[in-house]
Amino acid sequence: MPKKTVVIGFLGSQLDAGQGAGRWEKWRPTISLAQHEDMVVDRIELLHATQHTALAQQVQRDVGSASPDTVVKLVPMDVADPWDFGEMYAALYDWARAYRFDTAHEQYWAHITTGTHVAQICMFLMVESRFIPGVLLQTAPPRKQRAGDPGRYTLIDLDLSRYDVLAQRFSQAQAEALDFLKSGIATRNKRFNALIEEIERVAVRSQASILLTGPTGAGKSHLARRMFELKKAQHRVEGDFVEVNCATLRGDSAASTLFGHKKGAFTGAAADRAGLLRTAHQGVLFLDEIGELGLDEQAMLLKAVEEKRFFPMGSDREVSSDFQLIAGTNRDLRVDVAQGRFREDLFARINLWAYTLPGLAQRPEDIEPNVEHLLARCAAEMGHAVRFNVEAKARYLQFARSAEALWSGNFRDLSASVTRMATLAEGGRIATGLVEAEIQRLRWLWEPQGGSPIHKGAVSHSRADGAALTALLPADTLAGLDLFDRLQLQAVLQVCRDCSTISEAGRRLFDQSRTQRSVVNDADRLRKYLMKFGLGWDEVKGRD
């Protein structure tokens, strides 16, 4: 059985008015609801002011004349000023909350043609927020006024996902936002892309604090600024982006820099200072390395985040600042909380949205698009194109994706590496010789200093094993290995290099599991493992 149609609308004190037989010569929006042959209205909830009761009753009779099956229920609604948004919204809200909607048996159309403009806006908001569970109904007079012509009507569903064109525009806008956050880099790492997709939604929908964690150089500061710029472009913030590295704040200057001070608050405070929290009013405050803040400053920051108010140093009067906080750290704040170095209540406040940015070594598939992006940036700065030779690019990417490439400085290391090669490239071409020199520079950069002999030996073995992988495996095979597989294979190669026979190596590698087997053939197990990578014992030992 089809649902009954119920129209909710205001009485038009001017448009619905009319006396005598002549009233049927004009178009009246509420009466027109009962005149459309293709629209059956079962009930009209007609909202009206008490001073217009006589007109409401006349409209009720006229609707009955045009459509005897349509019931008109008069709903008095007294509002002192129908042009006052607060009064009108409150009255309509109270009515909607008290009304018993029966969506299982009835469909609801909110008529937005009649009533003051304020009343129409309030009706729109009621439908948009689902306080009135229905669609909008807009009516219009006929293009040429003729007696009995009901004019036109349009139903508007505010569920925008139903509109294909709008859905396409929203999808395009979201894709552009994601591209913006990634600086136009076509990243390929699925986990990173999923992370950015969620951050995009949070950035445009939420004003809550955000915590970005990850190793130094992973891009926390850059992402925070891009999030602000995205918010600014979509008019989500009005203020500025204010950034400070908390590791640079010490003593009185820490609280003064963040919260400001009054003149004379401490030695050297020669004048009032507003502080960065007030500078970030209506904008975004990015506190990098927030774990370096002292406990006193953490307590003051907690109050500022929760209440948007705080005391500058030396002042007995609170000031206010409404900012969004984005915090960054390369530390595990959970450990700092457990050890009493970071306030648990502040951590809870900034941990609503927490994201860990992976280091470059965890995203080997994204190295190539980032290299291309950095080359394009270098070309723009230098005023001429810079490109790799085919062999040079293959060699650089082979090394960059290998376990030998530590990328301890993450994207800072990569940016510096590409900048060096682009600067030294003759005629804008990066050749193999330049790449080999850069690889040696990076190996030197990542060589640990001051380590114990044992540690240095382990590192030396690790580098030798990484070099062995590069020499033994084709570039495409090496590039397709997970970091786990590369590290495991390196460890196996180290044992093999230290043993004279495959049986001896097998006994070392399977020293525990071999005791649990009834049939022991360590050499065969090791041989099968190496075969998975297309390797044989002689190859591993470097024999022809």
C-alpha positions in Angstrom: 0.0 0.0 0.0 1.5 3.4 -1.0 2.3 5.9 1.7 0.0 8.8 2.3 1.4 12.3 1.4 1.5 14.9 4.0 2.4 18.5 3.2 3.8 20.8 6.0 3.7 24.5 5.2 3.0 28.0 6.4 -0.1 29.9 5.5 0.7 32.7 3.0 -0.9 35.7 4.5 -0.6 37.6 1.2 -0.2 34.9 -1.5 -3.0 32.7 -0.1 -5.4 35.6 0.6 -8.4 36.5 -1.5 -12.1 37.2 -1.2 -15.2 36.5 -3.2 -15.3 34.5 -6.5 -12.3 36.5 -7.8 -10.0 34.6 -5.5 -10.1 31.6 -7.9 -8.8 33.8 -10.7 -5.4 34.1 -8.9 -2.7 31.6 -8.1 -2.7 30.7 -4.4 0.3 28.4 -3.5 -1.5 26.4 -0.7 -4.7 26.0 -2.8 -2.6 24.8 -5.7 -1.5 21.8 -3.7 -5.0 20.4 -4.2 -5.3 21.3 -7.9 -2.6 19.2 -9.5 -4.0 16.2 -11.3 -0.7 14.2 -10.9 -0.3 15.0 -7.2 -2.5 13.5 -4.5 -2.1 15.2 -1.1 -3.8 13.4 1.8 -3.2 15.9 4.5 -1.9 19.5 4.9 -0.4 20.6 8.2 -1.1 24.3 7.8 0.9 26.5 10.2 -0.5 30.0 10.8 -0.5 32.9 13.3 -3.6 33.3 15.3 -4.4 36.7 13.8 -4.7 34.9 10.5 -7.1 32.2 11.7 -10.0 33.5 9.5 -7.9 33.3 6.4 -6.6 29.8 7.4 -10.2 28.6 7.8 -11.1 30.1 4.3 -8.1 28.2 2.8 -9.2 25.1 4.6 -12.6 25.3 2.9 -11.2 26.1 -0.5 -8.8 23.1 -0.4 -11.9 21.0 0.5 -13.7 22.4 -2.5 -10.8 21.7 -4.9 -9.9 18.2 -3.4 -12.5 16.8 -1.0 -10.2 13.9 0.0 -7.5 16.3 1.2 -7.6 17.0 5.0 -6.4 20.4 6.2 -5.3 20.5 9.8 -4.9 24.0 11.1 -1.8 24.5 13.4 -1.7 27.8 15.3 1.8 29.0 15.8 2.3 32.3 17.5 5.6 34.0 16.9 6.0 37.6 18.1 8.3 38.5 15.2 8.1 36.1 12.2 11.3 37.8 10.8 13.3 36.9 13.9 15.4 33.8 13.2 15.7 32.7 16.8 12.0 32.9 17.5 10.9 31.2 14.3 13.4 28.4 14.5 12.5 27.7 18.1 8.8 27.6 17.4 9.2 25.3 14.4 11.7 23.1 16.3 9.3 22.7 19.2 6.5 21.7 16.9 8.6 19.2 15.0 9.9 17.6 18.2 6.3 17.2 19.5 4.8 16.0 16.2 4.4 12.2 15.7 5.9 11.4 12.4 4.9 8.1 11.0 7.5 7.4 8.3 6.4 3.8 7.9 3.0 4.9 6.5 3.4 8.6 5.5 5.8 10.7 3.4 6.4 14.3 4.3 6.8 17.3 2.0 7.9 20.6 3.5 6.4 23.5 1.5 8.9 26.3 1.3 7.0 28.7 -1.0 4.9 30.4 1.6 5.8 32.2 4.9 8.5 34.8 5.5 11.9 34.3 4.1 13.1 33.5 7.7 10.3 30.9 8.0 11.4 29.3 4.7 15.0 29.1 5.8 14.0 27.5 9.1 11.8 24.9 7.2 14.8 24.1 5.1 17.0 23.6 8.1 14.4 21.4 9.8 14.5 19.1 6.7 18.3 19.2 6.3 18.8 18.2 9.9 16.1 15.5 9.6 13.9 17.0 12.3 11.3 16.8 9.6 12.0 13.5 7.8 11.1 14.4 4.3 11.9 16.4 1.2 11.3 20.1 0.2 8.3 21.1 -1.9 8.6 24.2 -4.0 5.6 25.6 -5.9 5.5 28.3 -8.6 2.7 30.1 -10.5 2.0 29.3 -14.1 4.0 31.2 -16.7 0.8 32.7 -18.0 -1.9 33.4 -15.4 -5.0 31.4 -16.1 -7.9 30.6 -13.8 -7.6 27.1 -12.3 -4.0 26.6 -13.5 -2.1 25.2 -10.5 1.3 26.2 -11.8 4.3 24.1 -11.3 5.9 22.2 -8.4 9.3 20.6 -7.6 10.4 18.1 -5.0 13.9 18.6 -3.7 15.7 15.8 -1.8 18.5 17.1 0.4 20.2 13.8 0.4 22.9 15.0 -2.0 24.2 11.5 -2.6 21.1 10.9 -4.8 22.3 13.5 -7.3 24.8 11.9 -9.7 26.2 15.2 -10.9 26.7 16.5 -7.4 28.2 13.2 -6.3 30.7 13.5 -9.2 31.6 17.1 -8.1 32.0 16.0 -4.5 34.3 13.1 -5.6 36.3 15.5 -7.8 36.6 18.0 -4.9 37.8 15.2 -2.5 40.3 13.9 -5.1 41.6 17.5 -5.5 41.9 17.8 -1.7 43.8 14.5 -1.4 46.1 15.6 -4.2 46.6 18.9 -2.4 47.5 17.2 0.9 50.0 15.0 -0.9 51.5 18.0 -2.8 50.5 16.5 -6.1 52.7 13.4 -5.6 51.1 10.2 -6.9 51.9 8.1 -3.9 51.4 4.3 -4.3 51.6 3.0 -0.7 48.1 1.8 0.1 48.3 2.4 3.9 49.7 5.9 3.4 46.9 6.8 0.9 44.2 5.5 3.2 45.8 7.6 6.0 45.7 10.7 3.9 42.1 10.0 2.9 41.0 10.0 6.5 43.1 13.0 7.4 41.3 14.9 4.6 37.9 14.2 6.0 39.0 15.2 9.5 40.7 18.3 8.3 37.5 19.7 6.6 35.0 18.4 9.2 36.6 18.7 12.6 38.1 21.5 14.8 39.4 19.1 17.4 43.1 18.7 18.2 45.1 16.4 15.9 48.3 14.5 16.9 50.8 13.6 14.2 53.5 11.2 15.2 56.4 9.7 13.2 60.2 9.9 12.8 62.0 13.1 12.1 61.7 14.1 8.5 58.5 12.1 7.8 56.6 15.2 6.8 54.6 16.2 10.0 55.2 19.9 9.6 54.6 19.9 5.9 51.3 18.0 6.3 50.1 20.3 9.1 50.6 23.3 6.9 48.8 21.6 4.0 45.9 20.8 6.3 45.7 24.5 7.3 45.8 25.6 3.7 43.1 23.2 2.8 40.9 24.5 5.7 41.7 28.1 4.6 40.7 27.4 1.0 37.3 25.9 2.2 36.8 28.9 4.6 37.0 26.6 7.7 39.5 29.0 9.4 40.0 32.7 9.2 43.3 33.1 11.1 46.9 32.2 10.4 49.1 29.1 10.6 51.4 29.5 13.6 54.3 27.0 14.0 56.7 26.5 16.8 59.2 23.7 17.6 58.8 23.1 21.3 62.3 21.7 21.5 63.6 25.3 21.2 61.6 26.5 24.2 63.4 26.7 27.5 62.7 28.3 30.9 60.6 31.5 31.1 60.8 31.9 27.4 58.7 28.8 26.9 55.6 30.1 28.6 56.3 33.6 27.4 56.5 32.5 23.7 53.3 30.4 23.9 51.1 32.3 26.3 52.6 35.8 26.3 53.5 37.9 29.3 52.9 41.2 31.0 55.7 43.8 31.2 57.9 43.0 34.2 56.7 39.4 34.6 60.4 38.3 34.7 63.8 39.7 34.1 64.0 41.0 30.6 60.2 41.3 30.1 60.5 45.0 29.0 57.1 45.1 27.3 53.9 43.2 27.0 53.9 40.2 24.7 50.8 38.6 23.1 52.2 35.0 22.7 51.7 32.5 19.9 48.4 31.1 21.2 46.8 34.5 20.7 48.5 35.0 17.3 46.8 31.7 16.3 43.3 33.0 17.1 40.8 31.7 14.5 43.6 29.8 12.9 45.8 26.7 13.4 48.6 26.3 16.0 51.2 23.6 15.2 53.3 22.6 18.1 56.1 20.4 16.8 57.9 18.1 19.3 55.2 18.7 21.8 56.7 16.1 24.1 59.6 18.5 24.8 57.2 20.9 26.7 57.7 21.2 30.4 55.0 20.0 32.8 54.0 23.6 33.8 53.5 24.6 30.1 51.6 21.3 29.5 49.1 22.3 32.3 48.7 25.8 30.8 48.2 24.4 27.3 45.5 21.9 28.6 43.5 24.8 30.0 43.9 26.8 26.8 42.8 23.8 24.6 39.8 22.9 26.8 38.5 26.4 27.7 40.0 28.6 25.0 41.2 30.8 27.9 44.5 31.1 29.8 46.6 33.5 31.9 49.7 35.2 30.3 52.7 35.2 32.5 52.5 37.9 35.2 48.9 38.7 34.5 45.9 38.2 36.8 43.4 38.6 33.9 42.6 35.8 31.5 42.7 36.2 27.8 41.0 34.1 25.1 42.1 32.5 21.9 40.0 30.1 19.7 42.5 28.0 17.7 42.8 24.5 16.5 45.8 22.6 17.8 47.9 20.2 15.6 50.7 18.6 17.7 53.7 16.7 16.3 56.2 14.4 17.9 58.7 11.7 17.1 58.3 10.2 20.6 55.9 7.7 21.9 53.9 9.9 24.2 52.3 6.8 25.8 55.8 5.9 27.2 56.2 9.5 28.4 52.8 9.4 30.1 53.8 6.2 31.9 57.1 7.7 33.0 55.5 10.9 34.2 57.1 13.2 31.6 53.8 14.0 29.8 50.5 14.8 31.4 47.9 12.0 30.9 45.0 14.5 30.7 46.7 16.5 28.0 47.6 13.4 26.0 43.9 12.3 26.2 42.8 15.7 25.0 45.1 15.8 21.9 44.8 12.1 21.1 41.2 12.2 19.6 42.7 12.2 16.1 46.1 10.5 16.1 48.0 9.6 13.0 51.5 8.0 12.6 53.3 9.0 9.4 55.5 6.2 8.1 59.1 6.8 7.4 60.5 6.7 3.8 62.0 3.2 4.3 58.5 1.9 5.1 57.2 3.3 1.7 59.7 2.1 -0.9 57.1 2.2 -3.6 56.7 5.9 -3.0 60.4 6.7 -3.5 60.1 7.0 -7.3 57.1 9.4 -7.4 58.8 11.5 -4.7 62.1 11.6 -6.7 60.1 12.8 -9.8 58.4 15.5 -7.7 61.7 16.7 -6.2 63.3 16.8 -9.7 60.5 18.9 -11.0 60.9 21.3 -8.1 64.7 21.5 -8.7 64.0 22.2 -12.4 61.7 25.0 -11.5 64.2 26.6 -9.1 67.2 26.2 -11.5 65.2 27.2 -14.6 66.0 24.2 -16.7 64.9 20.5 -16.9 66.8 17.8 -15.0 66.5 14.1 -15.8 68.1 10.8 -15.1 69.6 8.5 -17.7 67.7 5.3 -17.9 70.5 3.3 -16.3 71.2 5.9 -13.7 67.6 6.0 -12.6 67.4 2.3 -12.3 70.6 2.1 -10.2 69.5 4.9 -7.9 66.0 3.4 -7.3 67.5 0.0 -6.8 69.7 1.4 -4.0 67.0 3.7 -2.6 64.6 0.8 -2.2 67.1 -1.7 -0.7 67.6 -2.5 2.9 71.0 -0.8 2.6 69.3 2.6 2.2 68.4 3.6 5.8 66.8 7.0 5.0 67.3 7.9 8.7 66.4 11.5 7.8 63.5 10.3 5.7 62.3 12.9 3.1 64.9 15.4 4.2 67.6 12.9 3.2 65.9 12.2 -0.1 65.4 15.9 -0.9 69.0 16.7 -0.1 70.1 13.7 -2.3 68.1 14.7 -5.3 69.1 18.3 -4.9 72.8 17.4 -5.0 72.4 15.3 -8.1 70.3 17.9 -9.9 72.9 20.6 -9.0 75.9 18.6 -10.3 74.1 17.2 -13.4 75.9 18.3 -16.6 73.5 19.5 -19.2 70.6 18.6 -16.9 71.4 14.8 -17.2 72.0 12.7 -14.2 74.4 9.9 -15.3 75.4 6.6 -13.6 78.7 8.0 -12.4 76.9 10.8 -10.5 74.5 8.3 -9.0 77.3 6.0 -7.8 79.0 9.0 -6.2 75.7 10.0 -4.5 75.2 6.4 -3.2 78.7 6.5 -1.6 77.8 9.9 0.0 74.6 8.4 1.5 76.5 5.3 2.8 78.9 7.7 4.5 76.1 9.8 5.8 74.4 6.8 7.5 77.6 5.2 8.8 77.3 5.3 12.6 80.0 7.2 14.5 81.3 6.2 18.0 79.8 2.8 18.1 81.4 -0.2 19.8 83.6 -2.6 17.8 80.8 -5.2 18.0 78.2 -2.7 16.8 80.5 -1.5 14.0 81.1 -5.1 12.9 77.4 -5.8 12.8 76.8 -2.7 10.7 79.6 -3.7 8.4 78.1 -7.1 8.0 74.7 -5.5 7.4 76.1 -3.3 4.7 78.0 -6.2 3.1 74.9 -8.3 3.1 72.9 -5.4 1.5 75.6 -5.2 -1.1 75.5 -8.9 -1.6 71.7 -8.8 -2.2 72.2 -6.1 -4.8 74.9 -8.2 -6.5 73.0 -11.5 -6.3 69.4 -10.5 -7.2 68.0 -8.8 -10.3 66.8 -5.3 -9.6 63.1 -6.1 -10.3 63.3 -9.1 -7.9 64.9 -7.0 -5.2 62.4 -4.2 -5.6 59.5 -6.7 -5.2 60.7 -8.0 -1.8 59.1 -6.8 1.4 61.4 -5.3 4.0 60.9 -8.4 6.2 62.1 -10.7 3.4 65.1 -8.5 2.6 66.2 -8.4 6.2 65.7 -12.1 6.7 67.6 -13.0 3.5 70.4 -10.7 4.6 70.8 -12.5 7.9 70.8 -15.8 6.1 73.5 -14.6 3.7 75.7 -13.5 6.7 75.5 -17.0 8.2 76.2 -18.6 4.9 79.3 -16.4 4.4 80.7 -17.3 7.8 80.3 -21.1 7.2 82.4 -23.4 5.0 79.6 -25.8 4.0 75.9 -25.7 3.5 75.3 -28.3 6.2 77.2 -26.2 8.7 75.1 -23.1 7.8 71.9 -25.2 8.0 72.8 -26.4 11.5 73.3 -22.8 12.7 70.1 -21.5 11.1 67.9 -24.3 12.3 69.5 -24.9 15.6 66.2 -25.1 17.6 63.7 -26.5 15.2 66.0 -29.3 14.1 65.7 -30.9 17.6 62.0 -31.2 17.1 62.2 -33.1 13.8 62.5 -36.9 13.3 64.2 -36.5 10.0 66.9 -33.8 9.9 68.3 -32.4 6.6 69.4 -28.9 7.4 71.3 -28.6 4.1 68.2 -29.4 2.1 66.0 -26.9 4.1 68.6 -24.1 3.4 68.9 -25.1 -0.2 65.1 -24.8 -0.7 65.0 -21.5 1.1 67.7 -20.0 -1.2 65.9 -21.5 -4.3 62.9 -19.3 -3.5 65.0 -16.3 -4.5 66.7 -18.1 -7.4 69.9 -18.5 -5.5 72.3 -21.5 -5.2 75.0 -22.3 -2.6 77.8 -21.6 -5.0 76.4 -18.3 -5.9 76.1 -17.3 -2.3 79.7 -18.3 -1.6 80.9 -16.4 -4.7 82.1 -19.5 -6.5 82.1 -19.9 -10.3 
